[in-house]
């Protein structure tokens, strides 16, 4: 590789450096979210998306342009979480599709790749909105093309080329508040665009020899407290008791840091950093079989070491795959249902309405495209309806649909849990798939939702002054009400949603809101809306004191 080109080894280093820069700054990016809710997740979603691709690169036994590109594309596509993560995966998909057959990348090839990345990402979004990550990507693509044309007649170093593209990206990012009034009102730039620039900056720093380290600043190697990144799923033989879940959490926390737990249809996902992955895995085996096992040494630089690590993991994964294949096959039924949900109460309601597979997630943890694909594999049906129940999960569901070839997948674009419940009720077994798709979409369109939570920072949205710890009602398209008392805000939210056609008001109380409090709220609503039916249901959801639907 010359100083003016990028080979496969350098591309991998740039990608990994960009991923580390994003991971280091993910919490800051989360805070840029417009709505000051305690589940701001753009930084987390983009980080988990890119780390999925990082895991694929770290498993490579041979670093070539085709293998690196495949790892970047397939890893990010399957690991994509949230709208920002899906768009990021499409950017990688477009870039790698353009450059995968090249031995080295010069200015012309990189420019073409950036343009293809932008084009692919725009095509993946049904209604592209300016002032977002897409705008930032387009700004860099236009600059790349301009510089590529210039380089045909004037000498231009790759370092200068990359630096100017990064500078243009940041300049475009600074303009996003002028394109989206809601950003200007909240006093922030677009969080997805900021995440993309963290990746681009990290990649540029790697090219000039200042790779970003995990948890550290660029160009300043950090001594890592823990050596291994470990991830796996525990699949218990039966329901995992709460005390067992606590035992697992306490033990894993004692072994390391960055421990993430997520329950998913009875399985427990764990991601952590530790100095003894063996102890973590051995302990986990006491609670069930393991799958999706991944162990990577964050200190490894040797290709031989990486190859050995990859071989060990390949053996583990082969055993897991063999176990899956040994399971008895089940005959397909005509129609099945997959729903995203959070909270045991919500899960029970979905099960009662006939959902075959529940993906735990939603506001606090957006499931990935791979989570969707795994769910699709578990549902033995010719046609499967997916209910994302969150506007930030619809794109991941659509991506899973597009990656599925052996089943008909229909995504009903539900953006709240009440919409998902209404869509299920709108399903009529005697009707055709096409008729049911329309019926379910119509049913969800009749539902208005308010989610009651608290503010994590001071801001101004929709002409409403919001202060940290205020209670907010987040509606389908903005903030419905703000105040200091849950009941008062909830009633004001219903006042905003209800009209003369309203027949039913449903309250789903969360983990931090008691049944008694929910019944008191229902009594207030019954007095104010005597002609409406008022229902109270245990939701069990975190973060949101209660979710209220009006239909």
N, C-alpha and C positions, 0 to 999 in steps of 0.2 A: 504494500500500500504506500502510495506517495502521500505527501502532506496535503495534496489537493484532492484526494479521493477517500472514500469510506469503504473498507472491506467488511466481511461478515463479522470478524472479531471486533472491529471498532463499532459496528452497528449494535452488536450485543452489549458492549460496554456502555454505549450511549443510552440504550434503552434501559439498562439496569440503573444507571445513574439518574435518569429521569424519573424512574419509579421510586427510587430512594428519596429524591427531592420532594416528590409528591407525598410520600408516606410521612416524611418529617414534618410536613406543613398541613397535614390533613385536618387537624383540629382547628387551625386558623381558618382554613377554607370553609369548614362547617359553619363557622361563626358569620360568614358572609351571606348566608341564606337570608332572603328577604323577610320571611316570617320568623319572628323571634321565638319559635317553639322549641322545646327541649329535645327535638329529634332532628335538628339540622344535620343532613347526612350527605351532602354533595361530596365533600372531601373523603368521607368513609367509602362511599359507593365507588368513586373513581379509583381510590387506592386498592380496594378489594378486586376491582376489575383488572387493573394492571398487574397486581401481584399474582393473579391467576396465570397470566402470561409469563411472569418472571419464573414461576414454578416450572413451567414447560421449558424455558430456556435453560434453567439450572439442571434439568434432567438430560440435556443433549449430550451425547457421547461424541458427536462430531459437529463442529461449528462451521457451517457453510451458509451461503446466502439463502438457499432454499429452506434449510432446516430452521434457521433463525426466523425467517419470515413466517414459516408455518407455525412456529411456536408463538410468535407475537400475535398472529391473526386468530388461530384456533383457541389459544389460551384466553385471550381477551373476550372473544365472542361467547365462549361458554361461561366465563366468569363474570360477564357484564351484569351489573346491578344498577338499578335506577336509570332514569332517562339520561343523566350525564354519563353513566358508565356505558350504556348502550351506544350513545353517540361516539364516545371515545373508542369503543371497540370497532365501530364502523370506520373511524379515521385510520386506525391501524390496518384494518382489512383493505381499505383502498390503497394505502401507501405500499403495503407488502405485495399486493397484487401487481402493482406497477413495477416493482424493483426485484422481485423474487428470482428472475432468470438472469440477473446481471452478476458478473463476478466482482466488480467494484462499482461504486457509485460516484460519478462526478457531479458537477453542478447541474448539468442538464437532467441527469437521472433523478437527483434529489428533488429538483423543481417539479419534474413530471410526477414524482411520487406524492409530493405535497398537494399538488393540484388534484390528483386522483383521490387522495384522502378526503379532501374537501367535497368533491363531487359525490363521493359515495355516502358521506355522512348526511349531506343535504337530501339525497334521495331516500334515505332511511326515515326521514321525519315527514309525516303526512302534511303538517302545516308549519314549515320552518318559521321561526320567529327571530327577528334581528335584535341584536343587543345581548346575544347569548354566546355560548361556546362556538356555535356555527359561524357567527360573525367574526370572531377572533381567528378561527381557522381560515376563513375566506380572506381576511386581511393578509395573513401570512402567505397564502397561495398566490394572491395577486402580486405580492412583493417578490416571491420566488420566481415567478414567470418574468417579471420585469428585469430582475437581475440576471436570469438565464439568458435573456435576449442581449443584455449588455455585455455579458461575458463572451459572446461570439465575436465581438470587435475590440473589447478592452480586457486587459489582464485582471482577473479577479480571483483571489485566494479563497479556498473553501472556508477558512476561518472567518474571513470578512463576510462571505456570503451568508453563513449561518448566523453570525452576529447581527447582521442587518435584518434578517427574518425574525429573530427573537425580539429585536427592538421594535419592529413593526407590529408584532403580536402584542407587546405591552402597550404600544400607542393605541392600537385598536381597542384593547381591553379598557383603557381609560375613557374611551368614548361610549362604552356600553350604557352608562347612566343617561346619556343624552338620547339613546334610542329606546330605552324602556323607562318610562316615568316612575314605575314602581321601584326601580333601582335608585333613581335620584332621590325619591322621597325617603327611602330607607338609608341613604347615604353610603351605598356599597357598590362595588363593581360586580359583574356577573361571576358567581362562584365557580361555575363550570369552566368559564373562560380562564379564570385565575388558576384552576387546577391544570388546565392544558398548558399554561405558560410555565408552571412549575416543572412539568415534564420537559418542555422544550429547553428551558434554562439548564436543567440538569444534564440533558443530552449535549448541549453546547459545551458545558464545562468539562464533560468527559472528553470531548474532541480536543480540547486545548490542554488536556492533561491534569484537570482538577476535578476528578470524579467525586461525586457526592457520596458520603458514607452513611450507613444506616444510623439514624439518630444524631448525626453530627453535621457540621457545616462543610460546605464544599471546599475541597482542597486540604482539609484538616482531618486526617485519619483518626478515628476514635477507637479506643480500646473497649470492645463490647463486653458488657457484664455477663451476657449469656452467649453461648456459641451456636446453639441449634434452634431452628424454627421448626416446630412440630405441629401438625394438624391431622385430625382424624375424626371419624364418626363412630360413636358407640351404638350398636344395634342390640338392645336388650331382648331377651327371649319373651319377656312380658312387659307390662307397664313399669317404667322406672319410678320407684317411690320417691316422693319429695326428699326424704331423708338420705336416700342414696345419691340423688342429684347433688345435695349439699355436701356429702362426703367427697364426691368427685371434685367439686369446685374447691373445697378447702384443701384437698391434697394437691391438686394441680397448682393452686396459688402458692402453696408452700415450696413448690419446685422451681418457680420462675415468675415471669412477668408477662404482660400483654396477653393475659388469658381472656379469651372470648368464648362465651357459652351461647349456644342457640339450640333450642329444642325444635325438632322438625318431625312431626308425625311419629312421636315416640322415640326418635333417635336424638342423641346429644352430640352436637358438633363442638369441637375444642380446637382452638388455635392458641399457641403459646410459644414463648422463648424460654429455653432452659439449658442447663449444662448436663442434664442426664435424661435424654429421651427414652432410654430403656426403662427407667423407673416409671415414667409417665405411661408408656404403652403397657407395661406389665400390670400396673394398677388398673388401667382401663379394662383390661381383659377380664377382670373379676366381675364386671358388670354386663358383659355381653361380647358379641363378636365385633370386630373392627372392620371398617371399610374406608376408602378414600384416605389411606394413610400416606402421609408425606413428611419426610425428615430431611432438612437441608442444613448444611454447616455454613453459617454466615461468615466464617473466616476463610473458606476454601478459595484458593486461587489456582491450584493445580488442576489441569484438565484430567489427569489420571485419577485424582481424588474424586472429582466430579463424576467421572465415568463409573468408579466403584460405587459411589453413593447411588447413582442412577440404577445400577444393576441390582442392588439390594432392594430398592424401592420397586423395581419392575417385578421382582420375585414376589414381594408382598402383594402387589396389585394383581398378579396372575392368580395367586391363591384366592384372593377375594373374588375375582371374576369367576373362577371355577366353582366357588361356593354358590354364587348367584345363578350360574348355569345349571347347577344341580337341583335347583328348586323345581318343583312340579309345575308343568305348564298349565295355564288356566285358559279355558275356552273364552273367546271374546264375546262380549255382549254388544248390542247395537250402540248404546250411548252411555258415556261416563262423564263424571264431573270432577274438576279440580278447582279448589278454591284457596285463596290466600286468606289467612285469618290469624288473629292473635288474641290470646285469652281463652281460658278453658270454657267459659260460658258461651262465647261466640262459637268456639269449635263444636260444642254440643248442639247448638242451633243448626249449624251447617250440616252436621251429621244427620240430624233428624229430618232435614230437607233432602237427603239423598246424596250428599257429596261423597265421592269414593276416596278422594285423597286430599288431605289438608296440608298446605305448606305454611308452616308458621313463619310469620314475618309481617310486613306491612310498614307502618310508619317508622318503627324503631330499627328495623333491619329488613331492607329490601332484599327479597330472594333473587338469586342470580338466574341467568338463562339456563345454566346447568341444573340448578334446582328444579326448574320447570321441566327440563328434559328428563331428569330422573323421575319426576312425578308422572310424566307421560308414559314412561316405561313401566311404571307400576300399575297403571290403570289398563285393564284388559278390555278395551272397547274399540270398536271401529271408528266411532266419532267421539271426540272428547271436547266438551265445553270447558274453557278456562275462565275463571272469574278473578281478575287481579285485585279488585277492591281497593285500588290506590292508583292515582294518576301517575305515580312514579314507578309503577310496576308494569304498566300496559306495554311499553316498548320491549321489555324483557320477555314478556309473554308472546308478543308478536315475533320476536327473534327466534324463540323456541319453536313456534309454529312453522316458521320458514325453514328451520333445520330438521324438521320431522318429515319423513317420506312415507312411512308405512301406515299412518293413521290420518284421518281427517281431523284437523284441529281448528276449533272455532273460538276465537277470543271475544268474549263479550266485554267491552271496555268499561267495566264498572270502576268507579273512582273512589267509592267509599264502601264500607261493609254493609250498611243498609241498602245501598244499590244492589250489591251482590245478593243479599237475601231476597229482595224484591224480584230480581231477575230469575232466581231459582223458583220462586212461587209462580212466576209467569210461564214456566215450562209446562207443556201439555203433552204427555206421552203419545197421545193419538195423532198429533200433528207431525208433519215432516220436519226434517232438520232445518230446512230453509225457513219454514213457517215459525219454528221455535226460535230461531235466531232473531227474527223480527219481533216476535212476541216478547222475548226476554229484553231486547233493547228498549222496546216501548215501555215495559214495566219499570226498568231502571230509570227511565227519563222522567217518571212521575214522582221520583223521590228527591227531597231536599234534605241535606244533612248539615248538622252543626256539631263540631267536635270541641269540647270544653277542656282547656288546658291552661297552663300558666306561661308567662313571658320570661325569657331568660336574659333579656337586655332591654334597654330603653330604645325606642324607635318611633317612627311615625309612618303609618300605613293607612291608605284609604281615608285620609284626613282625620285619622284617630291617633291621639297621643297615647302611646303605650309605655309604661314604666316596668322595670324589672319586677317580677313576682305578681304583676297584675294578672287577673283572670281574663282569658280571651275565649271567644267563640269563633272558631275558624269555619267559615262556610264553604260552599262549593266553589266560589270564585273570589273570596276575600274575607276580611274580618267583619263579622256581623255585629259583635258587641264587645265592649271592654269594661271592666269594673274591678271591684275588690272582693265580691262575694260570688260564689259559684251559682247559687240559686238565682240571684238577680241577673247575672249575665246569661244564664240558660233561658230564663223567661224572655228576656229581651231578644235573644236569638230566635226563639219560636215566634215572637211577634213579627220579626223580619221575614220569616219563611212562610207563615200561615196565611191563608187567604180564604175566601168564601167557599172554595171547593174542598178545603182540607177536611178529611174524615178521620185520619188516624195519626196519633203522635206516639212515637215509641222512644223509650229511654233505655239505654244499655249502660248500666253503671260499671265503672272500672274497678281496678284493684285498690285504688286509693279513695274510693267513694263508697259509703256503706249503703246497704239495702234500705235502711231506715231513712237516710238522707234522700235517696232516690224516690221513696214513697212520699216524702214530704214535698219534693219538687212536683211529683205527679199530682198531688192534692192541689197545689197552687195552679197548675195548668188545667185541671178539671174545673176549677172555679172560674177560670178565665175563658175556657173553651168548653162549655157544657154540652155542646152538640158533637164533640169529637170523642172517639174512643182513645183512652190513654193506656198504654201498656208499659210495664216495667219488667226488664229482663236483666239477668246477671250476665255481664259481658266478660269481666275479669281482665280487660285490656290495661296495659301499663300506660303511663304518660297522660292519658286522657281521662279526666274524672268521670265524664259521661259522654256518650255519643247519642245525639238526638236526631231522629228522622221525622219528617213531616210528609205526608202523602194523602 
